[in-house]
């Protein structure tokens, strides 16, 4: 039983873990996500953001954000705690996107790169 960042009490039960280590990891992730701490993993923050954005955005916009987060952002930042992400990490990620080349030798268009960064 924990309280989230709004003060609301949350009860959660989860079963079926193979090891105690897996169960403890799930518990840490759940508590971090519920209290909204800066130590939460970026992927947990994205999950909260998408849950909040769901009723506010059109279906196509939401689908586009899901795709971009899952394919372009989370593979790079997903497991990092938010407070561990440095400006140099973001710059390195942006440089990887800028320097990416498809098999035909073409990179991402400036418009697509702006879309990813928004």
C-alpha positions as CSV (number, residue, x, y, z in Angstrom):
1,X,0.0,0.0,0.0
2,X,1.5,3.4,-1.0
3,X,0.4,6.9,-1.7
4,X,0.9,8.5,-5.1
5,X,2.0,12.0,-5.8
6,X,-1.5,13.3,-5.4
7,X,-1.8,11.7,-1.9
8,X,-4.2,9.0,-3.1
9,X,-3.7,5.6,-1.6
10,X,-2.9,2.8,-4.0
11,X,-3.3,-1.0,-3.3
12,X,-1.6,-3.3,-5.8
13,X,-1.1,-7.0,-5.9
14,X,1.1,-8.8,-8.5
15,X,2.0,-12.5,-8.6
16,X,3.8,-15.0,-10.7
17,X,7.4,-13.9,-10.4
18,X,10.1,-16.5,-11.0
19,X,12.4,-15.0,-8.4
20,X,12.4,-12.7,-5.4
21,X,14.7,-10.4,-7.3
22,X,12.1,-10.0,-10.1
23,X,9.4,-9.3,-7.6
24,X,11.5,-6.7,-5.8
25,X,12.4,-5.0,-9.1
26,X,8.8,-4.8,-10.0
27,X,8.0,-3.3,-6.6
28,X,10.7,-0.7,-6.9
29,X,9.5,0.3,-10.4
30,X,5.9,0.5,-9.3
31,X,6.7,2.6,-6.3
32,X,8.9,4.9,-8.3
33,X,6.1,5.3,-10.9
34,X,3.4,5.9,-8.3
35,X,5.2,8.6,-6.4
36,X,6.5,10.5,-9.5
37,X,10.1,10.7,-8.3
38,X,12.9,11.9,-10.5
39,X,14.6,8.6,-9.8
40,X,12.0,6.8,-11.9
41,X,13.1,5.2,-15.1
42,X,12.4,7.2,-18.3
43,X,10.1,4.4,-19.6
44,X,7.9,4.7,-16.5
45,X,7.7,8.5,-17.0
46,X,6.7,8.0,-20.6
47,X,4.0,5.6,-19.5
48,X,2.6,8.2,-17.1
49,X,2.8,10.9,-19.9
50,X,1.0,8.7,-22.4
51,X,-1.7,7.9,-19.8
52,X,-2.2,11.6,-19.2
53,X,-2.1,12.5,-22.9
54,X,-4.6,9.8,-24.0
55,X,-7.8,11.8,-23.4
56,X,-6.2,15.1,-24.7
57,X,-4.8,14.0,-28.0
58,X,-6.4,12.8,-31.2
59,X,-6.1,9.2,-32.0
60,X,-3.6,9.7,-34.8
61,X,-1.4,12.0,-32.8
62,X,-1.4,9.5,-29.9
63,X,-0.5,6.6,-32.3
64,X,2.3,8.7,-33.7
65,X,3.7,9.5,-30.2
66,X,3.5,5.8,-29.2
67,X,5.5,4.9,-32.4
68,X,8.1,7.6,-31.9
69,X,8.6,6.8,-28.2
70,X,8.8,3.0,-28.8
71,X,11.1,3.1,-31.8
72,X,13.2,6.2,-31.4
73,X,13.4,7.3,-27.8
74,X,12.8,4.4,-25.4
75,X,15.5,2.2,-26.9
76,X,18.0,4.9,-26.0
77,X,16.7,6.3,-22.7
78,X,14.1,3.8,-21.5
79,X,16.1,2.2,-18.7
80,X,17.8,5.4,-17.5
81,X,16.6,7.2,-14.4
82,X,15.3,10.6,-15.3
83,X,17.7,12.3,-13.0
84,X,20.6,10.5,-14.6
85,X,19.9,11.8,-18.2
86,X,22.4,14.5,-18.9
87,X,22.4,17.1,-21.8
88,X,25.3,15.2,-23.3
89,X,23.2,12.0,-23.4
90,X,20.5,13.9,-25.3
91,X,23.0,15.5,-27.7
92,X,24.6,12.0,-28.4
93,X,21.1,10.6,-29.1
94,X,20.3,13.5,-31.4
95,X,23.6,13.0,-33.3
96,X,22.8,9.3,-33.7
97,X,19.5,10.3,-35.4
98,X,21.2,12.9,-37.6
99,X,23.9,10.5,-38.7
100,X,21.6,7.5,-39.2
101,X,21.6,6.3,-42.8
102,X,19.2,3.9,-44.4
103,X,20.4,1.1,-46.8
104,X,19.8,3.5,-49.7
105,X,22.2,6.0,-48.1
106,X,19.6,8.6,-47.1
107,X,19.1,9.9,-43.6
108,X,16.0,11.2,-41.8
109,X,14.5,14.4,-43.2
110,X,14.8,17.6,-41.1
111,X,11.0,17.6,-40.7
112,X,11.1,14.0,-39.3
113,X,13.9,14.9,-37.0
114,X,11.9,17.8,-35.6
115,X,8.9,15.5,-35.2
116,X,11.0,13.1,-33.1
117,X,12.4,15.9,-31.0
118,X,9.0,17.3,-30.2
